[in-house]
C-alpha cells in the first residue's frame, strides 16, 4: 500500500513538474514598437502600458517623425527618441532604442528614409525562423515601417503590422486617409497598402471613444512615480489645460495585449487602396481598457 502511494505521489509530482515546464516554456510575444512619443499625450500612456506587460517582449523602441504637423518642433523624431529613452530609464527597462527618419518619405527615386529604425526592422525580420512574422506596433506615421519595406521588399511577407490610423466607414465600406497619422506620411500609408504586409488597423473614428477625464486620471494616478510622470506629460503638453482628451494609442496596444476586448473584421480595400484584405477594428471595450490601465500603472514596481 505504501509503495502504491509512493508511486502515485511520484507520478503526481512528475505531472506537476512537466506542467510547470510547459508554463515557463511559453514564449512571450515579441513586439517592435514605433512611436511619435513627443507628439501627443497618448503615446506615453500607451508605451507605459505595454512596456510593463509580462506577456510581451519588446525587442526595440523606434522613434518616428511628425515633422509636417503645424505644431511640430524643429526635430520631432529626435524629441520622440529622447522621450523614449527617458521613459525606459524611469521604468528601469533596458530595451534598444533607435532613431527613425527625420521627415516623411521622399517624393521620388529612392523614397526611403534610411534610418537606424528602418534597418532594425529589416534586421529583425531577417533573423526570424521560417514561417515566423515580426509583429510591429506603430503609433504614428508609418515612415520607418514603409521605408524598411521599400529598402527590402522581400520582408513585407514577414511583417505583421498593428497601427492606429485612417478612418473606415463600415456601413459604406469607405476608407479615408485624412487623419493625423496618415497626413504625416501619405506615401508611407499608400506603399504599405500596396504591399504584402499583414495589416491590423485601429481607425481613428473607432478609437475616438477612448477618452480620459483629467480629474479621474489624477485621482487614479497621483502619488505613483509613473502615474505622476504621465500626469506631467498631460500638464506640459501644448494643450495641457484640457479637462479630457482621447488616449488614442492605448486602443491598439490593448487590442494586441487583450484581443478579447476588441472586435476585428476583415475588409477588402478598394482598388486605389491596394485591393486586398486588411483587418480593421470595429469596436472595443473602452471601460475595461481604462480600468485595466489605472490598475496596471499604480501596481507597477521598477524591476
N, C-alpha and C positions, 0 to 999 in steps of 0.2 A: 504493500500500500504506500509506504514511504517512497519507494522507487518510482511508482506511477506519479505521485505528487511532484517529485523532483523533476521528472522528465517534462511534466506539464508546465512547471514553472520555467524550465529552460526554454521550452518552445515559446511560451508567452513572452519571455524576455527577448528571444531572438526576433519574434514578430515586431515587438516594440522597437527594437534597435533598427530593424530594417525600415520601419515606418519613419523613424526619426531621420535616417539616412536619406530617404526619399524627400522629406520636407526640406532638409538642408541642401539637398542637391538641386532643388528647383532654382533655376536661374532667374535673376531679375531681368525685367525688360530693359534693354539698353536703348537709350534715347539721346540724341544730339539736339541741343536747344539752340535756337537762333532768335535773338530778340533785339528790338529797338528800345532798350530799357530806359533811356533818358527822355523818351518822347512823352509818355503819359504815365499816370499813376498805376494803371492796371498791370503793367509788365512786372514791377517789383512784387506786387501781390501774387501774381501767378508763379513767378520764379521761386519765391519763398516757399510756396506750397509744394511744388514738385521737387525741389532740392532736398526736402526732408522726407519724401515719400520712400518707405522701406522697400516697396515692390519695384522701384525704378532705379536703374543705374545710369546717371547722367555721364556720358562719355566726353562731352565737350560743351562749352557755352560760347557761342559765337555772337559777335556784336554786328548788328545791321544798321544801315543808314536810314534817315528820314529827311534828307537834305533839301528836298523841294517843298517842304511844308512852309507855310507863311510864318510860322513861329519857330522855324529851325534856328539852331545855333550855328556858329561858324564851322564846327566839326562834330556833326551829330553822331557819327559812328564812334569817334574817339570818346565822346561823352558817355555813350552807352557802354563802351568797353570798360571805362573806369568804374562805372556804377556796377557792372557785372563783377569786377574784381573786388569792389568794396563789399558787396553783398556776400560773396563767397568767404571773404575774410572774416566778416562779422559772424557768420554762421559756422566758422571754423571748418570749412569744407574745402578739400583740395581737388579741384577739377581744372583741366586745361581750359584756358580762355583764349580766343582768337579774334583778331581784328578782321572785319569784313570789308567790302568795297566802300570807298569813301562817298560814292554817289550812285545814282541809278546806272543801269547798264547803258552801254554806248549805243549810238544811233545806227551805226553801220559797221561793216567789216567785222573785226573781232569784237563783238559786243560785250564779251565777258568782262567783269571786274575781277582781275586776277589778284586774289587776296589769300591770306593765310586761312581764313574761314572756308573759302571755296575749296581750297586744296585739302583741308582737313576732311571735308565731306567726301571728296574723291578717295582719299587715303583710307578712310574707314570703310567705304564700300568695297574697295579692292582687297581689304583684309577679311571680308566675310567668307564664311564657308558656303559651299554650293547649296543653292536653294534658299539662303537667308536674304533678308532685306534689312536695310538700315532705316530705323524709324527717326524721322526728323520732325520736331515740333517748331513751327515758325510763327512768331507772334507779331511780325511786322512785314516790311517789304520783302519780297522774295528774291532780292538781288543775289545773295550768296548762294542760295539753292539753285537758281536758274543759271548762274554763272558756272557752277560746278558741272551742271548738265551740258551747258554749251561747250565747255572745255573738253569734257569727256562724255559724249553722248551715250556710250555703252552703259554708263552707270544708272541710267534712268529706269531700267527694268529692275533694279535692285534697291530702289528708294521707295519708302512708304512715308508720305508727307501728310502731316496734320497742320492745318493752317486756319487762322481766323482772317477772313476777308471776303469781299464781294457780297452781293445780295442775291437772293433767289426767291422768286415768286412761285410757290409750289402749286398754286391753282392755275396760273397761266403758263408755267414752265419757262419763265424768262429769267435769264442770268444777266445781271448788270455788274459792271466793274467801275463804279463811280464813288466808291468809299475810300477812306484814307489809305489803307494798306495797298490797295490797287493803284491809287494815284501816285504813290511814292515810287513805283516802278512798273508802269503798264506793260512794258515789253516782257519783263520777267514773268508776269502772270500769263501772258499770251504764249510765251515759249514753253512753259510747263503744261499748259492745257493741251498743247500740240505734241507733248512728249509721251513716253510710256510710264511716267512716274505714277504710282498709285496715290491718288489724292483724296483726302478726307477733309472736308471744309465745313467750318462753322461760319455761316453767313452772318453779317453784322445785324441784319434785320431780326434774326433769331436771338443772337447774343445780347441784344439791347435790353432784354428784361433782367439781366444780371446787375441790378442796382444795389449799391451800398449807401446807407444813410450815415452821415458823419457821427451823429450822437450815438447811434447804436454801435458803430465801429469803434468809437472812442471807449465806450463803456466795456466793450469786449476785449480790446487790445491794450489799453493803457496799463502801464506798470510792468509789462513784459518787455525785455530788451528788444526783441524782434518786432513786437507789436508797436513799440514806441518809434522804431525806425520807420515802419510803414505809415504811421500817423504823420511823421515828419515829412515823408515823401508827399503825402496828401497836402499838408500845410504849405510846403515850399513850392509846389507847382505853380505855374503861371496863373491858374485859376483856383488856387488853394482855398479860397473863401467859399467854395461851393458846399452846400449842405448835403448834397447827394451826387453821386457820379456812377457811371457804368464801369464795372470792372470786367471789361470785355474778355481779356485774355484768360481769365480764370475758367471760362466756359470750355475752351478747347483743352486746357490742362486736365480738368476734371473729367471731360469726355474720354480722355485716354486712361486716366487712373481708375475711374469708376464708370465703365461703359454702360452699366445697367441704369445709370441716371440720365442717359441721353438716348434719344431716338434718331437713328441714322437710316437714310434711304438712298438707294442708287438712283441716279438720274442720267439720262443721255444728253450731253450738251449739244447745242446747235452746231451746224457746220462751221460757222465762224468762230466757234469756241472749242474746236477740236473734234467734235462729233464722236465722243467716246464716253465711257462710263466714269462718272465721278460720284463720290459718296458725300451727300450733304446731310448735315444735322438739321432735323426738322423741329426738335423741341428738346428741352432738358428740365430737370428738377432744380430750379434756382434756389428754392428754400433749403433743400438738402445740401446743395453745394455751399451755400453761405454759412449754414450751421456747422458743417464739417470744417470749413476754413477757419472759423473762430476757434474751434476746439483744437485743431492741429497746431495753430500758431502758438496759443498760450501754453500748450503742453510740451513745446519744443525745448530741448536742452542741448547745448553745444556738445558735440561729441568729444 
